[in-house]
Amino acid sequence: MPPAAKGHQTLSAYITSRFDEFSRSQKDVAQYVVDHLDEVAFHTAEELARRANTSSSTVVRFSQALGFEGFPELQESAREEYRHGHRQPPRGLEQSAPLFSLDMNAFESAIAASTSERLTRRAVSSMLTWSAAIELIATSERVLIAGTDQMAFFASYLRHLLMLLDIRAEIAASPSQEALSRLGRIDGATLVIGLSAGRPHPLVVRAMKIARHRKAATIAIVDATLSEVAKLSDRTLYYSSNTPAFVRSHSGLLSILQALAFGVYSRDTSQYDERIRAFKLK
């Protein structure tokens, strides 16, 4: 029996410690199990496979890779951890604690209003992380937003929001020569923002690795705790893409992008109001 089943450590901790050993498809299952333990405890292998965008046979092989005979044994371990509440909420976010204090400023109110439904509690767990991310966006000489496939739209949307605020921003949305040349210009004055849903695209991972090598600031906006993009970033904002539909939900991601842009705007509303007014008159 695996250590998690013997009570030496929780299932989620055991999966996290062995994450790098799994295949690409098994990592998809691992990410979903760690982030949705309550659902894994009561869903079938087929349902878990659908939600993790993989096959039921992969779920079974993942269970066996952990040392279980099959999925029912993994599910029992998930139920045990869920039943005994081993997964503690982040510090300051216990069930009795409010998400924000009553004396919220304008920016905090905007986050609370735009993220009340779709964002995970972790995504708004630290105002320090939000403030640091906003400060980086507002003060960096150059911003590069990396997001491909379905994330390409959101990279372009964030660039549009920042351009309205007179912030120089570029996007890397495909492995084209132009996008690769933008990655080649990453330096210490660049802020790299990586967008990822599920398994990250190699281009986004490459952008984050180049940024780390060249001492550039990085922000990851992801929907998985064990995302490789999050591991390479200085600061990470999480959102929930969980949905009963057959596709991921991106409303939480959209809320994060709008909240970040509003955070930059709220630093000097009078200056930005004049610019936005002029833009609308064009």
NUVO-189373 format. One record per residue: residue in three letters; chain; x, y, z of N, C-alpha, C, CB in turn. Coordinates in pm, whole numbers, padded with zeros to 5 digits, m for minus. Glycine has a CB too. Layout:
N
ALA,A,X,Y,Z,X,Y,Z,X,Y,Z,X,Y,Z
...
This chain:
282
MET,A,00084,m00119,00000,00000,00000,00000,00087,00123,00000,m00095,00001,00121
PRO,A,00048,00229,m00072,00126,00353,m00075,00124,00420,00061,00074,00449,m00182
PRO,A,00224,00504,00088,00231,00574,00218,00104,00648,00252,00346,00671,00219
ALA,A,00037,00707,00151,m00085,00783,00180,m00191,00693,00242,m00139,00849,00053
ALA,A,m00198,00568,00192,m00300,00476,00242,m00266,00426,00381,m00317,00359,00147
LYS,A,m00141,00429,00418,m00098,00384,00550,m00108,00494,00655,00043,00332,00544
GLY,A,m00144,00613,00614,m00158,00721,00709,m00032,00800,00734,m00206,00668,00837
HIS,A,00076,00771,00657,00201,00843,00678,00191,00986,00626,00316,00769,00610
GLN,A,00114,01008,00521,00093,01141,00466,m00038,01140,00388,00214,01186,00375
THR,A,m00091,01257,00362,m00218,01264,00291,m00199,01226,00144,m00279,01404,00302
LEU,A,m00309,01191,00080,m00304,01154,m00061,m00254,01269,m00146,m00442,01110,m00110
SER,A,m00306,01390,m00122,m00265,01505,m00202,m00116,01536,m00183,m00349,01627,m00165
ALA,A,m00066,01523,m00061,00077,01547,m00036,00162,01441,m00104,00106,01549,00115
TYR,A,00115,01317,m00103,00189,01208,m00167,00195,01227,m00318,00124,01073,m00133
ILE,A,00083,01268,m00378,00080,01294,m00522,00173,01409,m00558,m00063,01324,m00569
THR,A,00170,01515,m00477,00256,01631,m00503,00403,01593,m00498,00228,01742,m00402
SER,A,00440,01508,m00403,00581,01469,m00388,00630,01383,m00504,00600,01393,m00257
ARG,A,00539,01316,m00573,00578,01227,m00684,00537,01282,m00820,00515,01090,m00665
PHE,A,00495,01406,m00826,00437,01462,m00948,00530,01451,m01067,00401,01607,m00925
ASP,A,00657,01478,m01049,00752,01478,m01161,00774,01340,m01221,00883,01535,m01116
GLU,A,00733,01234,m01151,00752,01098,m01201,00645,01057,m01301,00754,01001,m01084
PHE,A,00533,01127,m01305,00419,01084,m01385,00436,01120,m01532,00291,01145,m01332
SER,A,00361,01048,m01617,00357,01082,m01759,00274,01208,m01778,00300,00965,m01843
ARG,A,00272,01262,m01898,00200,01387,m01923,00051,01371,m01894,00221,01433,m02068
SER,A,m00007,01259,m01940,m00150,01239,m01917,m00179,01212,m01771,m00200,01123,m02002
GLN,A,m00088,01144,m01702,m00107,01118,m01559,m00095,01247,m01478,m00005,01016,m01509
LYS,A,m00014,01341,m01525,m00003,01470,m01456,m00135,01547,m01462,00110,01555,m01517
ASP,A,m00209,01531,m01573,m00340,01594,m01583,m00433,01542,m01474,m00401,01570,m01722
VAL,A,m00428,01410,m01453,m00511,01349,m01348,m00464,01396,m01211,m00507,01195,m01357
ALA,A,m00331,01399,m01191,m00276,01440,m01061,m00318,01582,m01025,m00124,01430,m01062
GLN,A,m00312,01673,m01122,m00352,01811,m01096,m00497,01819,m01054,m00328,01897,m01221
TYR,A,m00582,01742,m01122,m00724,01749,m01089,m00752,01689,m00951,m00806,01676,m01195
VAL,A,m00685,01579,m00919,m00707,01516,m00789,m00667,01609,m00676,m00628,01385,m00779
VAL,A,m00552,01673,m00687,m00503,01761,m00581,m00593,01883,m00563,m00360,01806,m00611
ASP,A,m00643,01938,m00673,m00723,02060,m00665,m00872,02035,m00643,m00705,02140,m00791
HIS,A,m00917,01910,m00661,m01061,01880,m00648,m01081,01752,m00569,m01127,01869,m00787
LEU,A,m01018,01745,m00454,m01023,01623,m00373,m01166,01586,m00335,m00939,01639,m00248
ASP,A,m01248,01686,m00306,m01386,01657,m00265,m01465,01591,m00377,m01455,01786,m00221
GLU,A,m01437,01627,m00504,m01507,01567,m00616,m01455,01427,m00645,m01494,01655,m00741
VAL,A,m01323,01409,m00635,m01263,01278,m00659,m01317,01175,m00561,m01110,01286,m00648
ALA,A,m01347,01220,m00440,m01393,01128,m00336,m01527,01064,m00369,m01403,01200,m00204
PHE,A,m01604,01124,m00460,m01739,01074,m00484,m01774,01053,m00630,m01838,01168,m00425
HIS,A,m01684,01087,m00723,m01710,01066,m00865,m01655,00932,m00912,m01650,01179,m00947
THR,A,m01708,00884,m01023,m01658,00761,m01082,m01529,00790,m01159,m01763,00697,m01175
ALA,A,m01458,00684,m01196,m01335,00700,m01274,m01365,00765,m01409,m01265,00564,m01295
GLU,A,m01479,00730,m01467,m01517,00787,m01597,m01543,00937,m01585,m01641,00717,m01652
GLU,A,m01611,00977,m01477,m01639,01119,m01457,m01510,01196,m01430,m01737,01138,m01340
LEU,A,m01422,01139,m01350,m01293,01203,m01323,m01213,01219,m01451,m01213,01122,m01220
ALA,A,m01215,01116,m01535,m01142,01122,m01663,m01197,01233,m01751,m01151,00987,m01736
ARG,A,m01329,01247,m01755,m01390,01352,m01837,m01349,01490,m01788,m01542,01340,m01838
ARG,A,m01352,01509,m01657,m01320,01640,m01601,m01171,01672,m01615,m01361,01646,m01455
ALA,A,m01086,01569,m01616,m00942,01590,m01630,m00898,01585,m01775,m00866,01486,m01549
ASN,A,m00994,01574,m01867,m00965,01570,m02011,m00870,01456,m02048,m00904,01703,m02055
THR,A,m00900,01339,m01996,m00819,01222,m02027,m00911,01100,m02035,m00707,01201,m01921
SER,A,m00854,00979,m02034,m00934,00857,m02044,m00944,00787,m01910,m00873,00762,m02149
SER,A,m01045,00702,m01896,m01062,00628,m01770,m00947,00531,m01749,m01196,00553,m01770
SER,A,m00890,00478,m01858,m00776,00387,m01844,m00655,00460,m01786,m00740,00324,m01980
THR,A,m00640,00588,m01820,m00531,00668,m01764,m00551,00688,m01615,m00520,00804,m01835
VAL,A,m00676,00708,m01574,m00707,00722,m01432,m00670,00596,m01357,m00855,00755,m01411
VAL,A,m00701,00480,m01415,m00668,00352,m01351,m00517,00335,m01343,m00731,00234,m01428
ARG,A,m00446,00365,m01453,m00299,00351,m01453,m00236,00449,m01353,m00242,00376,m01594
PHE,A,m00294,00566,m01341,m00244,00663,m01243,m00261,00608,m01101,m00318,00798,m01257
SER,A,m00375,00548,m01074,m00400,00488,m00943,m00297,00380,m00913,m00542,00430,m00935
GLN,A,m00268,00297,m01014,m00171,00189,m00996,m00030,00242,m00981,m00178,00092,m01113
ALA,A,00000,00354,m01050,00133,00415,m01037,00158,00464,m00895,00149,00530,m01136
LEU,A,00049,00499,m00826,00062,00543,m00686,00076,00426,m00589,m00059,00628,m00647
GLY,A,00050,00303,m00639,00060,00186,m00553,m00072,00125,m00515,00132,00222,m00430
PHE,A,m00182,00182,m00566,m00314,00125,m00540,m00344,00014,m00640,m00424,00235,m00547
GLU,A,m00436,m00075,m00604,m00476,m00181,m00696,m00557,m00123,m00812,m00558,m00288,m00623
GLY,A,m00633,m00018,m00784,m00714,00045,m00887,m00773,00174,m00836,m00824,m00050,m00934
PHE,A,m00867,00230,m00914,m00926,00358,m00876,m01007,00352,m00747,m01013,00408,m00986
PRO,A,m01083,00244,m00719,m01161,00241,m00594,m01075,00261,m00470,m01236,00109,m00582
GLU,A,m00953,00207,m00471,m00864,00223,m00356,m00814,00367,m00345,m00744,00126,m00366
LEU,A,m00783,00429,m00460,m00744,00570,m00458,m00860,00655,m00408,m00698,00617,m00599
GLN,A,m00979,00625,m00453,m01097,00702,m00412,m01121,00689,m00262,m01220,00655,m00489
GLU,A,m01097,00570,m00207,m01115,00552,m00063,m01015,00636,00015,m01100,00404,m00026
SER,A,m00892,00646,m00037,m00791,00729,00028,m00830,00876,00020,m00653,00707,m00036
ALA,A,m00889,00916,m00095,m00936,01055,m00110,m01050,01083,m00013,m00982,01081,m00256
ARG,A,m01140,00987,00004,m01250,01005,00098,m01198,01017,00241,m01349,00887,00087
GLU,A,m01097,00938,00273,m01041,00942,00407,m00981,01079,00437,m00936,00832,00424
GLU,A,m00906,01131,00341,m00847,01264,00361,m00955,01370,00369,m00748,01297,00248
TYR,A,m01055,01360,00282,m01164,01458,00281,m01245,01449,00410,m01256,01436,00159
ARG,A,m01269,01327,00458,m01352,01306,00577,m01285,01364,00701,m01378,01157,00597
HIS,A,m01156,01347,00711,m01085,01392,00831,m01031,01534,00818,m00970,01297,00860
GLY,A,m01057,01598,00704,m01021,01739,00688,m00873,01766,00698,m01092,01819,00790
HIS,A,m00790,01677,00640,m00646,01699,00648,m00603,01821,00569,m00571,01577,00597
ARG,A,m00680,01857,00466,m00641,01971,00382,m00686,02098,00450,m00701,01960,00238
GLN,A,m00596,02165,00511,m00627,02287,00584,m00634,02405,00488,m00523,02313,00694
PRO,A,m00726,02500,00511,m00732,02619,00427,m00610,02706,00450,m00860,02698,00455
PRO,A,m00576,02792,00354,m00462,02882,00372,m00478,02967,00497,m00446,02972,00250
ARG,A,m00366,03003,00556,m00368,03084,00677,m00449,03212,00655,m00225,03118,00721
GLY,A,m00539,03239,00749,m00622,03358,00739,m00748,03338,00660,m00544,03469,00679
LEU,A,m00766,03215,00603,m00885,03190,00524,m00965,03073,00580,m00848,03163,00379
GLU,A,m00966,03057,00711,m01049,02955,00770,m01194,02988,00739,m01024,02945,00923
GLN,A,m01280,02888,00754,m01419,02905,00714,m01486,03023,00782,m01496,02780,00745
SER,A,m01445,03054,00905,m01509,03162,00977,m01457,03299,00937,m01492,03142,01123
ALA,A,m01348,03303,00863,m01287,03431,00827,m01350,03485,00700,m01136,03416,00808
PRO,A,m01383,03614,00695,m01439,03672,00573,m01331,03684,00467,m01501,03810,00602
LEU,A,m01372,03683,00341,m01277,03693,00232,m01204,03826,00234,m01346,03674,00098
PHE,A,m01275,03933,00263,m01215,04065,00276,m01274,04133,00398,m01237,04150,00147
SER,A,m01201,04226,00454,m01253,04302,00567,m01362,04396,00518,m01140,04381,00639
LEU,A,m01439,04450,00613,m01550,04537,00577,m01504,04672,00523,m01640,04558,00696
ASP,A,m01385,04716,00567,m01336,04847,00523,m01251,04831,00397,m01254,04915,00635
MET,A,m01312,04781,00290,m01239,04756,00166,m01217,04887,00090,m01314,04655,00078
ASN,A,m01101,04894,00022,m01082,05007,m00067,m01146,04975,m00202,m00931,05040,m00084
ALA,A,m01134,05067,m00297,m01204,05050,m00425,m01156,04927,m00500,m01185,05173,m00512
PHE,A,m01024,04903,m00497,m00969,04788,m00568,m01017,04658,m00507,m00818,04794,m00567
GLU,A,m01014,04649,m00373,m01059,04527,m00306,m01207,04501,m00334,m01034,04537,m00154
SER,A,m01286,04606,m00339,m01428,04591,m00370,m01447,04537,m00511,m01501,04726,m00355
ALA,A,m01362,04583,m00604,m01373,04536,m00742,m01341,04388,m00752,m01280,04616,m00834
ILE,A,m01238,04345,m00678,m01203,04204,m00679,m01317,04121,m00621,m01074,04180,m00600
ALA,A,m01369,04166,m00509,m01477,04092,m00443,m01598,04080,m00534,m01516,04159,m00311
ALA,A,m01628,04189,m00607,m01746,04189,m00694,m01726,04101,m00816,m01779,04330,m00737
SER,A,m01605,04102,m00872,m01583,04032,m00998,m01542,03887,m00980,m01478,04103,m01078
THR,A,m01507,03847,m00859,m01457,03712,m00839,m01541,03631,m00740,m01316,03717,m00792
SER,A,m01658,03678,m00707,m01735,03613,m00601,m01779,03472,m00639,m01856,03695,m00568
GLU,A,m01792,03441,m00770,m01846,03312,m00808,m01739,03215,m00859,m01950,03331,m00913
ARG,A,m01651,03261,m00947,m01570,03167,m01021,m01429,03147,m00969,m01562,03210,m01160
LEU,A,m01373,03241,m00896,m01235,03226,m00851,m01226,03139,m00728,m01174,03362,m00822
THR,A,m01117,03062,m00717,m01094,02985,m00596,m01057,03080,m00485,m00985,02878,m00618
ARG,A,m01073,03037,m00360,m01036,03121,m00247,m00887,03148,m00247,m01078,03056,m00116
ARG,A,m00809,03053,m00302,m00666,03075,m00305,m00631,03193,m00394,m00594,02950,m00354
ALA,A,m00709,03214,m00499,m00679,03321,m00593,m00685,03458,m00529,m00775,03317,m00709
VAL,A,m00764,03473,m00425,m00774,03602,m00359,m00728,03594,m00214,m00917,03653,m00367
SER,A,m00644,03497,m00185,m00603,03472,m00047,m00503,03574,00004,m00545,03335,m00035
SER,A,m00430,03638,m00085,m00326,03728,m00039,m00330,03859,m00116,m00188,03663,m00054
MET,A,m00371,03966,m00048,m00369,04096,m00112,m00227,04141,m00141,m00441,04198,m00025
LEU,A,m00130,04087,m00068,00009,04121,m00094,00050,04073,m00233,00101,04060,00012
THR,A,00004,03952,m00270,00035,03899,m00402,m00029,03985,m00510,m00013,03754,m00415
TRP,A,m00155,04022,m00490,m00222,04109,m00586,m00151,04243,m00598,m00368,04130,m00546
SER,A,m00119,04304,m00485,m00055,04436,m00487,00079,04430,m00556,m00039,04489,m00345
ALA,A,00157,04323,m00529,00287,04309,m00592,00273,04290,m00743,00364,04191,m00531
ALA,A,00174,04211,m00784,00152,04188,m00927,00113,04317,m00997,00045,04082,m00948
ILE,A,00026,04394,m00936,m00019,04520,m00994,00097,04619,m01003,m00134,04581,m00912
GLU,A,00178,04625,m00899,00292,04716,m00899,00391,04679,m01011,00363,04713,m00763
LEU,A,00412,04550,m01031,00500,04505,m01138,00446,04546,m01275,00519,04354,m01132
ILE,A,00318,04526,m01296,00257,04561,m01424,00267,04712,m01450,00110,04516,m01428
ALA,A,00244,04790,m01346,00241,04936,m01362,00380,04996,m01381,00175,04999,m01241
THR,A,00482,04933,m01329,00615,04994,m01327,00717,04929,m01422,00669,04990,m01188
SER,A,00685,04814,m01478,00781,04747,m01567,00794,04823,m01699,00738,04602,m01594
GLU,A,00916,04825,m01751,00940,04894,m01878,00870,04823,m01993,01091,04903,m01905
ARG,A,00860,04692,m01983,00802,04614,m02092,00729,04495,m02033,00911,04567,m02193
VAL,A,00611,04464,m02086,00532,04350,m02041,00514,04254,m02158,00393,04396,m01985
LEU,A,00546,04128,m02136,00526,04024,m02237,00425,03923,m02182,00661,03953,m02275
ILE,A,00316,03903,m02253,00210,03812,m02209,00216,03687,m02297,00069,03879,m02217
ALA,A,00240,03572,m02236,00251,03446,m02310,00126,03362,m02286,00378,03368,m02268
GLY,A,00056,03332,m02395,m00063,03248,m02385,m00100,03196,m02522,m00180,03326,m02324
THR,A,m00111,03066,m02539,m00137,03007,m02670,m00271,02935,m02672,m00025,02911,m02709
ASP,A,m00312,02897,m02792,m00438,02824,m02812,m00554,02902,m02749,m00428,02681,m02752
GLN,A,m00628,02840,m02658,m00743,02909,m02597,m00699,03027,m02512,m00824,02812,m02513
MET,A,m00574,03025,m02463,m00524,03135,m02382,m00482,03256,m02466,m00408,03089,m02299
ALA,A,m00471,03238,m02599,m00428,03347,m02686,m00528,03463,m02682,m00411,03297,m02830
PHE,A,m00657,03431,m02676,m00758,03537,m02668,m00740,03620,m02542,m00899,03477,m02672
PHE,A,m00717,03552,m02429,m00705,03623,m02302,m00575,03703,m02295,m00713,03524,m02185
ALA,A,m00469,03652,m02358,m00345,03729,m02366,m00369,03857,m02445,m00232,03645,m02432
SER,A,m00442,03846,m02555,m00472,03963,m02637,m00563,04060,m02562,m00538,03921,m02769
TYR,A,m00658,04007,m02486,m00749,04092,m02409,m00675,04168,m02300,m00861,04008,m02348
LEU,A,m00584,04099,m02229,m00506,04167,m02126,m00419,04275,m02188,m00419,04066,m02047
ARG,A,m00360,04245,m02302,m00279,04346,m02372,m00365,04468,m02406,m00217,04287,m02502
HIS,A,m00488,04446,m02452,m00578,04557,m02484,m00607,04642,m02360,m00709,04505,m02543
LEU,A,m00634,04578,m02247,m00662,04652,m02124,m00542,04735,m02081,m00701,04556,m02012
LEU,A,m00423,04679,m02094,m00302,04750,m02053,m00268,04863,m02149,m00185,04654,m02041
MET,A,m00293,04842,m02278,m00266,04948,m02375,m00356,05069,m02350,m00286,04895,m02517
LEU,A,m00478,05046,m02302,m00567,05157,m02267,m00507,05241,m02155,m00705,05104,m02225
LEU,A,m00424,05178,m02073,m00361,05247,m01961,m00219,05294,m01996,m00358,05157,m01839
ASP,A,m00188,05292,m02126,m00058,05339,m02175,00058,05255,m02122,m00038,05485,m02136
ILE,A,00035,05125,m02109,00140,05033,m02066,00183,04951,m02187,00092,04940,m01949
ARG,A,00309,04955,m02217,00362,04884,m02333,00353,04734,m02308,00508,04927,m02362
ALA,A,00278,04663,m02391,00260,04520,m02373,00265,04449,m02509,00125,04490,m02302
GLU,A,00326,04331,m02509,00333,04247,m02628,00281,04109,m02592,00478,04241,m02684
ILE,A,00245,04030,m02691,00198,03895,m02665,00279,03793,m02745,00049,03882,m02699
ALA,A,00293,03675,m02690,00350,03560,m02759,00242,03454,m02758,00485,03508,m02691
ALA,A,00172,03441,m02872,00054,03355,m02877,00070,03233,m02966,m00062,03434,m02923
SER,A,00184,03223,m03033,00208,03107,m03121,00358,03093,m03141,00134,03123,m03258
PRO,A,00404,02973,m03176,00549,02953,m03198,00597,03009,m03331,00583,02805,m03190
SER,A,00557,03132,m03362,00600,03196,m03486,00737,03261,m03466,00497,03301,m03533
GLN,A,00798,03301,m03576,00929,03365,m03567,00919,03496,m03491,00986,03389,m03708
GLU,A,00809,03569,m03510,00791,03696,m03442,00778,03675,m03290,00666,03768,m03495
ALA,A,00702,03573,m03251,00685,03545,m03107,00816,03501,m03045,00577,03438,m03086
LEU,A,00891,03418,m03117,01020,03371,m03065,01119,03486,m03051,01078,03263,m03156
SER,A,01112,03583,m03143,01201,03699,m03133,01165,03783,m03010,01193,03784,m03260
ARG,A,01038,03786,m02975,00997,03859,m02855,01050,03789,m02729,00843,03870,m02848
LEU,A,01050,03657,m02732,01109,03584,m02619,01258,03613,m02610,01085,03432,m02633
GLY,A,01322,03630,m02725,01465,03657,m02726,01500,03793,m02670,01518,03646,m02865
ARG,A,01402,03885,m02664,01428,04019,m02612,01396,04032,m02462,01347,04121,m02690
ILE,A,01361,03923,m02398,01334,03926,m02254,01462,03963,m02180,01280,03790,m02204
ASP,A,01452,04061,m02090,01568,04100,m02009,01521,04134,m01868,01644,04220,m02073
GLY,A,01610,04187,m01789,01579,04216,m01650,01473,04322,m01631,01701,04258,m01580
ALA,A,01445,04402,m01736,01344,04506,m01726,01208,04460,m01777,01388,04628,m01804
THR,A,01197,04333,m01814,01074,04279,m01869,00993,04207,m01762,01105,04184,m01984
LEU,A,00863,04222,m01767,00772,04142,m01686,00706,04040,m01778,00664,04232,m01614
VAL,A,00719,03912,m01745,00658,03806,m01825,00536,03752,m01750,00761,03692,m01855
ILE,A,00421,03753,m01816,00298,03700,m01759,00260,03575,m01836,00183,03806,m01762
GLY,A,00256,03461,m01769,00223,03335,m01834,00080,03292,m01801,00321,03227,m01792
LEU,A,00001,03267,m01905,m00137,03221,m01888,m00144,03073,m01923,m00235,03303,m01976
SER,A,m00209,02995,m01837,m00214,02852,m01862,m00343,02792,m01806,m00092,02782,m01800
ALA,A,m00402,02700,m01884,m00517,02622,m01839,m00486,02476,m01863,m00649,02665,m01913
GLY,A,m00487,02397,m01757,m00452,02257,m01772,m00305,02240,m01804,m00536,02192,m01880
ARG,A,m00275,02155,m01900,m00136,02130,m01940,m00081,02252,m02014,m00126,02004,m02030
PRO,A,00026,02315,m01965,00077,02437,m02029,00142,02409,m02164,00178,02505,m01937
HIS,A,00130,02504,m02254,00192,02493,m02385,00343,02511,m02370,00133,02597,m02484
PRO,A,00424,02437,m02447,00571,02450,m02438,00621,02592,m02457,00635,02362,m02541
LEU,A,00552,02673,m02537,00595,02811,m02559,00586,02892,m02430,00511,02876,m02670
VAL,A,00478,02871,m02354,00461,02943,m02228,00567,02899,m02127,00318,02921,m02171
VAL,A,00591,02770,m02121,00694,02718,m02031,00831,02775,m02070,00697,02563,m02034
ARG,A,00858,02781,m02199,00985,02834,m02246,01000,02981,m02209,00998,02818,m02398
ALA,A,00894,03057,m02223,00898,03199,m02187,00932,03217,m02039,00764,03267,m02219
MET,A,00871,03134,m01954,00896,03144,m01810,01039,03103,m01775,00796,03058,m01732
LYS,A,01091,03002,m01845,01227,02957,m01819,01329,03062,m01862,01254,02824,m01893
ILE,A,01305,03124,m01978,01395,03230,m02024,01392,03347,m01926,01355,03278,m02166
ALA,A,01272,03380,m01879,01259,03491,m01784,01336,03462,m01655,01110,03518,m01751
ARG,A,01325,03340,m01605,01398,03305,m01483,01548,03311,m01506,01358,03164,m01435
HIS,A,01594,03263,m01621,01737,03263,m01651,01792,03404,m01662,01765,03186,m01780
ARG,A,01710,03497,m01713,01756,03634,m01736,01712,03729,m01624,01705,03684,m01869
LYS,A,01667,03675,m01514,01632,03753,m01394,01516,03849,m01420,01753,03833,m01346
ALA,A,01424,03810,m01507,01306,03893,m01533,01195,03857,m01434,01257,03874,m01679
ALA,A,01112,03954,m01399,01000,03929,m01310,00894,03847,m01383,00939,04063,m01257
THR,A,00824,03761,m01309,00725,03674,m01371,00598,03665,m01286,00784,03535,m01393
ILE,A,00486,03653,m01355,00357,03629,m01292,00290,03515,m01366,00267,03759,m01292
ALA,A,00242,03416,m01294,00168,03305,m01354,00021,03317,m01317,00225,03168,m01308
ILE,A,m00066,03298,m01415,m00211,03295,m01391,m00258,03159,m01441,m00287,03415,m01465
VAL,A,m00287,03069,m01348,m00310,02928,m01382,m00432,02874,m01309,m00187,02844,m01349
ASP,A,m00478,02756,m01354,m00594,02692,m01290,m00556,02563,m01218,m00701,02664,m01394
ALA,A,m00425,02536,m01203,m00381,02412,m01138,m00267,02440,m01041,m00337,02308,m01243
THR,A,m00278,02388,m00920,m00175,02409,m00819,m00040,02356,m00864,m00215,02343,m00688
LEU,A,m00041,02241,m00933,00084,02177,m00972,00129,02216,m01113,00068,02027,m00964
SER,A,00078,02325,m01166,00115,02369,m01300,00265,02400,m01307,00033,02493,m01340
GLU,A,00328,02358,m01416,00470,02386,m01435,00496,02535,m01447,00523,02313,m01559
VAL,A,00400,02608,m01502,00414,02753,m01515,00420,02818,m01378,00298,02812,m01598
ALA,A,00336,02769,m01285,00336,02823,m01149,00469,02797,m01079,00221,02763,m01068
LYS,A,00528,02681,m01104,00655,02648,m01041,00769,02739,m01085,00692,02504,m01071
LEU,A,00756,02795,m01207,00862,02879,m01262,00841,03028,m01234,00872,02857,m01411
SER,A,00730,03065,m01173,00698,03207,m01158,00735,03260,m01020,00551,03229,m01182
ASP,A,00750,03391,m01013,00774,03458,m00884,00644,03470,m00805,00835,03598,m00907
ARG,A,00537,03500,m00875,00407,03518,m00810,00300,03447,m00892,00372,03670,m00794
THR,A,00206,03386,m00825,00105,03307,m00894,m00035,03345,m00848,00128,03157,m00871
LEU,A,m00124,03363,m00944,m00266,03386,m00918,m00343,03266,m00973,m00316,03521,m00981
TYR,A,m00425,03207,m00890,m00501,03089,m00930,m00647,03125,m00959,m00494,02981,m00820
TYR,A,m00706,03050,m01052,m00850,03063,m01076,m00907,02923,m01098,m00878,03155,m01199
SER,A,m01037,02910,m01080,m01103,02781,m01099,m01161,02773,m01239,m01213,02760,m00993
SER,A,m01128,02666,m01311,m01186,02642,m01443,m01287,02529,m01439,m01076,02612,m01546
ASN,A,m01321,02486,m01319,m01412,02373,m01303,m01552,02409,m01350,m01415,02327,m01157
THR,A,m01616,02316,m01420,m01750,02337,m01472,m01812,02201,m01504,m01747,02429,m01598
PRO,A,m01943,02185,m01490,m02006,02059,m01528,m02012,02038,m01679,m02145,02053,m01472
ALA,A,m01980,02141,m01757,m01982,02130,m01902,m01860,02053,m01951,m01987,02269,m01968
PHE,A,m01854,02029,m02082,m01745,01950,m02140,m01623,02036,m02173,m01794,01879,m02265
VAL,A,m01629,02165,m02149,m01515,02254,m02171,m01483,02327,m02041,m01545,02356,m02286
ARG,A,m01363,02380,m02032,m01322,02454,m01913,m01396,02588,m01908,m01170,02477,m01913
SER,A,m01418,02635,m01787,m01476,02768,m01768,m01364,02869,m01753,m01571,02771,m01644
HIS,A,m01374,02982,m01823,m01271,03085,m01817,m01323,03215,m01757,m01215,03111,m01956
SER,A,m01439,03211,m01695,m01492,03333,m01636,m01406,03379,m01519,m01636,03310,m01589
GLY,A,m01347,03284,m01444,m01257,03322,m01336,m01132,03390,m01388,m01218,03200,m01254
LEU,A,m01077,03339,m01498,m00960,03400,m01560,m00993,03541,m01607,m00909,03315,m01678
LEU,A,m01108,03558,m01669,m01148,03690,m01716,m01158,03788,m01599,m01282,03682,m01791
SER,A,m01210,03740,m01487,m01222,03827,m01368,m01085,03870,m01318,m01298,03755,m01257
ILE,A,m00989,03778,m01319,m00854,03812,m01274,m00793,03920,m01363,m00764,03685,m01274
LEU,A,m00805,03905,m01494,m00747,04004,m01586,m00810,04141,m01566,m00765,03958,m01732
GLN,A,m00941,04145,m01551,m01009,04272,m01531,m00972,04334,m01396,m01161,04254,m01540
ALA,A,m00958,04250,m01294,m00921,04301,m01162,m00778,04356,m01163,m00934,04191,m01056
LEU,A,m00688,04291,m01234,m00550,04341,m01244,m00547,04476,m01314,m00461,04241,m01319
ALA,A,m00620,04486,m01425,m00624,04613,m01498,m00685,04723,m01412,m00705,04598,m01629
PHE,A,m00790,04691,m01337,m00850,04792,m01251,m00755,04830,m01138,m00983,04741,m01194
GLY,A,m00674,04735,m01092,m00577,04767,m00989,m00476,04869,m01037,m00507,04642,m00943
VAL,A,m00431,04853,m01161,m00340,04951,m01219,m00411,05086,m01235,m00285,04902,m01356
TYR,A,m00532,05083,m01284,m00611,05204,m01303,m00632,05279,m01171,m00746,05170,m01365
SER,A,m00656,05206,m01063,m00687,05270,m00934,m00566,05337,m00871,m00744,05168,m00838
ARG,A,m00445,05312,m00923,m00325,05378,m00870,m00327,05528,m00900,m00199,05314,m00929
ASP,A,m00387,05567,m01014,m00394,05709,m01051,m00513,05727,m01144,m00260,05757,m01119
THR,A,m00632,05731,m01086,m00753,05734,m01167,m00765,05860,m01252,m00873,05724,m01077
SER,A,m00720,05973,m01200,m00734,06098,m01276,m00651,06093,m01404,m00692,06217,m01190
GLN,A,m00531,06040,m01395,m00444,06032,m01512,m00503,05938,m01616,m00304,05985,m01471
TYR,A,m00549,05823,m01572,m00600,05724,m01665,m00736,05764,m01722,m00611,05589,m01596
ASP,A,m00818,05834,m01642,m00948,05879,m01692,m00931,05969,m01812,m01025,05952,m01582
GLU,A,m00832,06058,m01806,m00808,06151,m01917,m00765,06076,m02041,m00701,06254,m01878
ARG,A,m00679,05977,m02023,m00632,05900,m02139,m00745,05817,m02199,m00515,05808,m02098
ILE,A,m00824,05751,m02115,m00933,05668,m02164,m01037,05754,m02234,m00996,05589,m02049
ARG,A,m01064,05872,m02181,m01160,05963,m02243,m01111,06004,m02383,m01181,06089,m02154
ALA,A,m00982,06031,m02394,m00925,06068,m02524,m00932,05951,m02622,m00779,06115,m02507
PHE,A,m00912,05832,m02573,m00918,05714,m02657,m01058,05693,m02712,m00873,05590,m02580
LYS,A,m01159,05716,m02629,m01297,05697,m02673,m01338,05799,m02778,m01391,05705,m02554
LEU,A,m01273,05915,m02780,m01309,06020,m02875,m01246,05997,m03013,m01265,06156,m02820
LYS,A,m01154,05902,m03022,m01087,05877,m03151,m01183,05815,m03252,m00965,05785,m03132
